[in-house]
Amino acid sequence: MKLIHPKKATLLNSLALILIGISGYLIKSSPTALIPVVLVFYYFYVIIFMTRTTKL
């Protein structure tokens, strides 16, 4: 059984949450559907920043 690398799994989950949030906003026109999208962008930024820094 081959597992997905954690970074790739995080990126896939982030993309899925972004798509679900945007589609929820487009269907219901409710700005609260964009809250997960904003949080995922923040989380995505943190993951990219953390992987680029050197390890101690």
N, CA, C and O of each residue as an XYZ file, in Angstrom:
224
protein
N       0.851     -1.181      0.000
C       0.000      0.000      0.000
C       0.891      1.237      0.000
O       1.743      1.400      0.873
N       0.690      2.087     -0.966
C       1.516      3.278     -1.100
C       0.760      4.479     -0.535
O      -0.376      4.748     -0.925
N       1.396      5.188      0.375
C       0.785      6.346      1.006
C       1.210      7.632      0.315
O       2.272      7.702     -0.303
N       0.366      8.641      0.430
C       0.659      9.946     -0.140
C       1.562     10.720      0.823
O       1.392     10.642      2.039
N       2.505     11.453      0.281
C       3.379     12.305      1.090
C       2.514     13.336      1.814
O       1.570     13.856      1.218
N       2.804     13.650      3.085
C       1.960     14.581      3.854
C       1.777     15.948      3.203
O       0.694     16.528      3.286
N       2.813     16.469      2.562
C       2.686     17.773      1.908
C       1.684     17.705      0.754
O       0.862     18.607      0.590
N       1.751     16.653     -0.031
C       0.832     16.490     -1.155
C      -0.598     16.272     -0.651
O      -1.547     16.789     -1.241
N      -0.754     15.517      0.427
C      -2.087     15.298      0.993
C      -2.677     16.602      1.512
O      -3.875     16.841      1.358
N      -1.862     17.439      2.120
C      -2.324     18.734      2.609
C      -2.756     19.627      1.450
O      -3.777     20.310      1.533
N      -1.990     19.621      0.387
C      -2.345     20.428     -0.782
C      -3.655     19.950     -1.414
O      -4.479     20.770     -1.820
N      -3.850     18.648     -1.498
C      -5.092     18.117     -2.056
C      -6.296     18.468     -1.176
O      -7.357     18.838     -1.680
N      -6.120     18.349      0.141
C      -7.197     18.706      1.057
C      -7.510     20.197      0.979
O      -8.675     20.593      1.019
N      -6.485     21.013      0.871
C      -6.692     22.453      0.756
C      -7.459     22.795     -0.511
O      -8.389     23.600     -0.488
N      -7.067     22.186     -1.600
C      -7.752     22.433     -2.868
C      -9.216     22.011     -2.796
O     -10.093     22.716     -3.294
N      -9.478     20.867     -2.181
C     -10.861     20.395     -2.044
C     -11.686     21.362     -1.197
O     -12.823     21.676     -1.551
N     -11.132     21.833     -0.094
C     -11.873     22.769      0.760
C     -12.115     24.104      0.062
O     -13.167     24.717      0.243
N     -11.158     24.552     -0.725
C     -11.338     25.803     -1.471
C     -12.466     25.645     -2.486
O     -13.332     26.513     -2.594
N     -12.456     24.541     -3.231
C     -13.498     24.317     -4.233
C     -14.874     24.179     -3.603
O     -15.851     24.707     -4.133
N     -14.965     23.480     -2.483
C     -16.252     23.313     -1.792
C     -16.743     24.651     -1.258
O     -17.931     24.957     -1.365
N     -15.851     25.452     -0.686
C     -16.247     26.753     -0.150
C     -16.714     27.710     -1.231
O     -17.716     28.406     -1.063
N     -15.992     27.743     -2.338
C     -16.377     28.645     -3.433
C     -17.689     28.186     -4.067
O     -18.540     29.011     -4.398
N     -17.853     26.883     -4.235
C     -19.115     26.407     -4.810
C     -20.279     26.677     -3.859
O     -21.377     26.997     -4.313
N     -20.062     26.556     -2.562
C     -21.109     26.895     -1.599
C     -21.470     28.366     -1.651
O     -22.639     28.728     -1.523
N     -20.478     29.206     -1.839
C     -20.740     30.641     -1.958
C     -21.526     30.945     -3.234
O     -22.460     31.747     -3.215
N     -21.148     30.310     -4.333
C     -21.836     30.559     -5.598
C     -23.277     30.042     -5.583
O     -24.157     30.628     -6.212
N     -23.511     28.953     -4.870
C     -24.869     28.385     -4.820
C     -25.767     29.195     -3.893
O     -26.893     29.523     -4.266
N     -25.296     29.520     -2.700
C     -26.125     30.192     -1.697
C     -25.903     31.692     -1.599
O     -26.713     32.382     -0.981
N     -24.849     32.214     -2.176
C     -24.484     33.639     -2.095
C     -24.354     34.121     -0.649
O     -24.690     35.259     -0.320
N     -23.865     33.234      0.188
C     -23.675     33.566      1.593
C     -22.189     33.778      1.860
O     -21.374     32.902      1.567
N     -21.832     34.936      2.415
C     -20.405     35.186      2.654
C     -19.790     34.277      3.720
O     -18.567     34.157      3.791
N     -20.614     33.639      4.542
C     -20.055     32.737      5.549
C     -19.449     31.488      4.912
O     -18.645     30.804      5.546
N     -19.819     31.184      3.680
C     -19.223     30.042      2.990
C     -17.772     30.314      2.626
O     -17.030     29.383      2.311
N     -17.358     31.571      2.664
C     -15.976     31.914      2.320
C     -15.029     31.839      3.514
O     -13.815     31.951      3.340
N     -15.556     31.654      4.715
C     -14.702     31.559      5.905
C     -13.722     30.389      5.783
O     -12.531     30.585      6.025
N     -14.170     29.177      5.419
C     -13.193     28.090      5.261
C     -12.173     28.364      4.159
O     -11.024     27.934      4.261
N     -12.576     29.067      3.120
C     -11.654     29.377      2.029
C     -10.524     30.272      2.538
O      -9.357     30.043      2.220
N     -10.865     31.275      3.316
C      -9.852     32.174      3.870
C      -8.926     31.418      4.816
O      -7.711     31.613      4.787
N      -9.496     30.558      5.650
C      -8.669     29.786      6.583
C      -7.760     28.810      5.857
O      -6.623     28.591      6.275
N      -8.248     28.226      4.779
C      -7.425     27.291      4.014
C      -6.281     28.022      3.318
O      -5.168     27.500      3.250
N      -6.538     29.230      2.797
C      -5.446     29.999      2.196
C      -4.375     30.322      3.239
O      -3.182     30.270      2.942
N      -4.800     30.654      4.455
C      -3.838     30.911      5.522
C      -3.057     29.637      5.846
O      -1.834     29.676      5.985
N      -3.747     28.529      5.965
C      -3.114     27.249      6.270
C      -2.142     26.852      5.153
O      -1.039     26.376      5.419
N      -2.565     27.052      3.910
C      -1.733     26.752      2.744
C      -0.459     27.585      2.779
O       0.627     27.074      2.504
N      -0.584     28.857      3.115
C       0.578     29.744      3.212
C       1.532     29.261      4.304
O       2.746     29.242      4.100
N       1.003     28.878      5.440
C       1.837     28.400      6.544
C       2.574     27.131      6.143
O       3.760     26.989      6.441
N       1.901     26.214      5.479
C       2.541     24.967      5.058
C       3.689     25.257      4.092
O       4.766     24.677      4.226
N       3.475     26.135      3.134
C       4.534     26.465      2.176
C       5.693     27.149      2.890
O       6.853     26.841      2.616
N       5.397     28.069      3.802
C       6.456     28.769      4.523
C       7.240     27.801      5.401
O       8.465     27.889      5.484
N       6.544     26.885      6.052
C       7.220     25.946      6.955
C       8.108     24.960      6.190
O       9.142     24.536      6.705
N       7.718     24.595      4.975
C       8.541     23.640      4.229
C       9.770     24.303      3.615
O      10.745     23.619      3.304
N       9.737     25.613      3.438
C      10.878     26.309      2.845
C      11.935     26.720      3.879
O      13.077     26.999      3.514
N      11.571     26.758      5.145
C      12.533     27.150      6.166
C      13.471     25.974      6.474
O      13.114     24.813      6.274
N      14.639     26.287      6.951
C      15.582     25.244      7.287
C      15.196     24.619      8.626
O      14.655     25.274      9.517
N      15.487     23.363      8.724
C      15.185     22.636      9.958
C      16.339     22.806     10.938
O      17.499     22.882     10.535
N      16.015     22.867     12.218
C      17.065     22.998     13.229
C      17.638     21.661     13.596
O      18.536     21.583     14.435
